Amino acid sequence: MSIPASFRRVLEAGDPNWESGQNPELVVVYGDHRRSYLECYTITAIDEVNEKIDALPRGSQERKMLQRLYDTQSQTLTVDETGRLVLPAKLRSKIDLDGEALFTGAGDTFQIWNPTTYDNEELSKTEEWLDALPEDFDPLMFLDGVPANAGRET
């Protein structure tokens, strides 16, 4: 599948080993049985996640489970020279993908969905959330008073 150009630029910037003319790497986390999408991390982003996991107490249940979810249930892939990503059968099967894929940006990661699953799960959640708000409510109001760099680590 072809990765959108804007996503490829992020992958290149987030791969410390990438140089012009080379193909960037990324880590695809397929996760547990509840996850119905693939989450794609730059090398830098997954390194940050792993550093935080490693900071948890050795032997703790949280550390073991997060290592399992993010280390064991992930795969490092390389974007090819045409900007495409070849997903192994195991990953395609995980999200029941046999045709077109939907890419969604999610902060410092992006997700790959089966379009039908996305519509059934995520789009319906968004619609339910919006329907619970007054008709004239602008969701951007939730951002009032939030600093522009809130949530970003330095």
C-alpha positions as a Markdown table, in Angstrom:
| # | Residue | x | y | z |
|---|---|---|---|---|
| 1 | Met | 0.0 | 0.0 | 0.0 |
| 2 | Ser | 1.2 | 3.5 | -0.7 |
| 3 | Ile | 1.9 | 5.7 | 2.3 |
| 4 | Pro | 0.7 | 9.3 | 1.9 |
| 5 | Ala | 3.6 | 11.6 | 1.2 |
| 6 | Ser | 3.1 | 13.7 | 4.3 |
| 7 | Phe | 3.3 | 10.6 | 6.4 |
| 8 | Arg | 6.5 | 9.5 | 4.6 |
| 9 | Arg | 8.1 | 12.8 | 5.5 |
| 10 | Val | 7.3 | 12.3 | 9.2 |
| 11 | Leu | 8.8 | 8.7 | 9.0 |
| 12 | Glu | 12.0 | 10.1 | 7.4 |
| 13 | Ala | 12.3 | 12.8 | 10.1 |
| 14 | Gly | 11.7 | 10.3 | 12.8 |
| 15 | Asp | 14.2 | 7.7 | 11.7 |
| 16 | Pro | 17.7 | 8.7 | 13.1 |
| 17 | Asn | 19.4 | 6.4 | 10.5 |
| 18 | Trp | 17.6 | 7.8 | 7.5 |
| 19 | Glu | 19.5 | 9.7 | 4.9 |
| 20 | Ser | 18.4 | 11.1 | 1.6 |
| 21 | Gly | 18.0 | 8.3 | -1.0 |
| 22 | Gln | 17.4 | 5.7 | 1.7 |
| 23 | Asn | 14.1 | 4.2 | 2.8 |
| 24 | Pro | 12.8 | 5.0 | 6.3 |
| 25 | Glu | 11.9 | 2.4 | 8.9 |
| 26 | Leu | 8.9 | 2.4 | 11.1 |
| 27 | Val | 7.4 | 0.2 | 13.8 |
| 28 | Val | 3.9 | -1.2 | 13.3 |
| 29 | Val | 2.2 | -2.1 | 16.6 |
| 30 | Tyr | -0.7 | -4.5 | 16.1 |
| 31 | Gly | -1.3 | -5.0 | 19.8 |
| 32 | Asp | -3.9 | -6.9 | 21.7 |
| 33 | His | -7.1 | -8.6 | 20.7 |
| 34 | Arg | -9.1 | -5.4 | 21.2 |
| 35 | Arg | -7.2 | -3.4 | 18.7 |
| 36 | Ser | -8.7 | -3.4 | 15.3 |
| 37 | Tyr | -6.2 | -1.1 | 13.6 |
| 38 | Leu | -2.4 | -1.0 | 13.1 |
| 39 | Glu | -0.6 | 1.9 | 14.8 |
| 40 | Cys | 2.6 | 3.1 | 13.1 |
| 41 | Tyr | 5.4 | 4.8 | 15.0 |
| 42 | Thr | 8.5 | 6.5 | 13.8 |
| 43 | Ile | 11.7 | 5.0 | 15.2 |
| 44 | Thr | 12.1 | 8.0 | 17.5 |
| 45 | Ala | 8.5 | 7.8 | 18.8 |
| 46 | Ile | 8.7 | 4.1 | 19.6 |
| 47 | Asp | 12.1 | 4.7 | 21.3 |
| 48 | Glu | 10.4 | 7.2 | 23.5 |
| 49 | Val | 7.6 | 4.7 | 24.4 |
| 50 | Asn | 10.3 | 2.1 | 25.2 |
| 51 | Glu | 12.2 | 4.4 | 27.4 |
| 52 | Lys | 9.1 | 5.1 | 29.4 |
| 53 | Ile | 8.4 | 1.4 | 29.7 |
| 54 | Asp | 12.0 | 0.7 | 30.8 |
| 55 | Ala | 11.6 | 3.3 | 33.5 |
| 56 | Leu | 8.8 | 1.3 | 35.1 |
| 57 | Pro | 9.9 | -1.0 | 38.0 |
| 58 | Arg | 11.5 | -4.1 | 36.7 |
| 59 | Gly | 9.2 | -7.1 | 37.2 |
| 60 | Ser | 6.1 | -5.0 | 37.6 |
| 61 | Gln | 2.9 | -6.2 | 35.9 |
| 62 | Glu | 2.6 | -2.9 | 34.1 |
| 63 | Arg | 6.1 | -3.2 | 32.6 |
| 64 | Lys | 5.6 | -6.8 | 31.6 |
| 65 | Met | 2.3 | -6.0 | 29.9 |
| 66 | Leu | 3.5 | -2.9 | 28.1 |
| 67 | Gln | 6.6 | -4.7 | 26.9 |
| 68 | Arg | 4.3 | -7.5 | 25.5 |
| 69 | Leu | 1.9 | -5.0 | 23.9 |
| 70 | Tyr | 4.6 | -2.7 | 22.3 |
| 71 | Asp | 7.7 | -4.9 | 21.9 |
| 72 | Thr | 6.3 | -8.4 | 21.3 |
| 73 | Gln | 3.2 | -7.4 | 19.3 |
| 74 | Ser | 4.9 | -5.1 | 16.9 |
| 75 | Gln | 7.0 | -5.4 | 13.7 |
| 76 | Thr | 9.7 | -3.1 | 12.2 |
| 77 | Leu | 9.1 | -2.5 | 8.5 |
| 78 | Thr | 10.8 | -0.4 | 5.8 |
| 79 | Val | 9.1 | 1.8 | 3.3 |
| 80 | Asp | 10.2 | 0.8 | -0.1 |
| 81 | Glu | 11.7 | 3.1 | -2.8 |
| 82 | Thr | 8.3 | 3.8 | -4.3 |
| 83 | Gly | 6.8 | 5.0 | -0.9 |
| 84 | Arg | 4.9 | 1.8 | -0.4 |
| 85 | Leu | 4.6 | -0.4 | 2.7 |
| 86 | Val | 4.3 | -4.1 | 2.3 |
| 87 | Leu | 2.2 | -5.4 | 5.2 |
| 88 | Pro | 2.9 | -9.0 | 6.1 |
| 89 | Ala | -0.1 | -11.3 | 5.9 |
| 90 | Lys | -0.3 | -11.5 | 9.7 |
| 91 | Leu | -0.8 | -7.7 | 9.9 |
| 92 | Arg | -3.3 | -7.6 | 7.1 |
| 93 | Ser | -5.2 | -10.5 | 8.7 |
| 94 | Lys | -5.2 | -8.7 | 12.1 |
| 95 | Ile | -7.3 | -5.9 | 10.7 |
| 96 | Asp | -9.1 | -8.0 | 8.1 |
| 97 | Leu | -7.5 | -5.9 | 5.3 |
| 98 | Asp | -7.8 | -7.3 | 1.8 |
| 99 | Gly | -8.2 | -4.2 | -0.3 |
| 100 | Glu | -8.1 | -0.5 | 0.2 |
| 101 | Ala | -6.7 | 0.8 | 3.5 |
| 102 | Leu | -7.5 | 4.0 | 5.4 |
| 103 | Phe | -4.7 | 6.0 | 6.9 |
| 104 | Thr | -5.6 | 8.3 | 9.9 |
| 105 | Gly | -3.2 | 10.7 | 11.6 |
| 106 | Ala | -3.1 | 10.3 | 15.4 |
| 107 | Gly | -0.7 | 12.9 | 16.8 |
| 108 | Asp | 2.8 | 11.5 | 16.6 |
| 109 | Thr | 1.6 | 8.2 | 15.1 |
| 110 | Phe | -0.7 | 7.2 | 12.3 |
| 111 | Gln | -3.1 | 4.3 | 12.1 |
| 112 | Ile | -4.0 | 1.9 | 9.3 |
| 113 | Trp | -7.6 | 0.8 | 9.3 |
| 114 | Asn | -9.9 | -1.4 | 7.2 |
| 115 | Pro | -12.2 | 1.5 | 6.0 |
| 116 | Thr | -15.4 | -0.5 | 6.9 |
| 117 | Thr | -14.1 | -1.1 | 10.5 |
| 118 | Tyr | -13.2 | 2.5 | 10.9 |
| 119 | Asp | -16.6 | 3.6 | 9.8 |
| 120 | Asn | -18.3 | 1.1 | 12.1 |
| 121 | Glu | -16.2 | 1.8 | 15.1 |
| 122 | Glu | -14.5 | 5.2 | 15.1 |
| 123 | Leu | -16.9 | 7.2 | 13.0 |
| 124 | Ser | -19.9 | 6.0 | 15.0 |
| 125 | Lys | -18.1 | 6.9 | 18.3 |
| 126 | Thr | -17.4 | 10.4 | 17.0 |
| 127 | Glu | -21.0 | 10.8 | 15.8 |
| 128 | Glu | -22.4 | 9.7 | 19.2 |
| 129 | Trp | -20.0 | 12.1 | 21.0 |
| 130 | Leu | -21.1 | 15.0 | 18.8 |
| 131 | Asp | -24.8 | 14.1 | 19.1 |
| 132 | Ala | -24.5 | 14.4 | 22.9 |
| 133 | Leu | -23.4 | 18.0 | 22.5 |
| 134 | Pro | -25.7 | 21.0 | 21.8 |
| 135 | Glu | -26.3 | 21.5 | 18.1 |
| 136 | Asp | -24.6 | 24.9 | 18.1 |
| 137 | Phe | -21.6 | 23.7 | 20.1 |
| 138 | Asp | -18.2 | 24.1 | 18.4 |
| 139 | Pro | -15.9 | 21.3 | 19.5 |
| 140 | Leu | -12.9 | 23.7 | 19.2 |
| 141 | Met | -14.2 | 25.3 | 22.4 |
| 142 | Phe | -12.5 | 22.4 | 24.3 |
| 143 | Leu | -9.2 | 24.0 | 23.2 |
| 144 | Asp | -9.9 | 27.4 | 24.8 |
| 145 | Gly | -7.2 | 28.0 | 27.4 |
| 146 | Val | -5.1 | 25.0 | 26.4 |
| 147 | Pro | -1.5 | 26.2 | 25.6 |
| 148 | Ala | -0.4 | 25.4 | 22.0 |
| 149 | Asn | 2.4 | 23.1 | 23.2 |
| 150 | Ala | 0.4 | 21.2 | 25.9 |
| 151 | Gly | 0.9 | 17.5 | 25.8 |
| 152 | Arg | 4.1 | 17.7 | 23.9 |
| 153 | Glu | 7.2 | 16.5 | 25.6 |
| 154 | Thr | 10.5 | 18.3 | 25.3 |
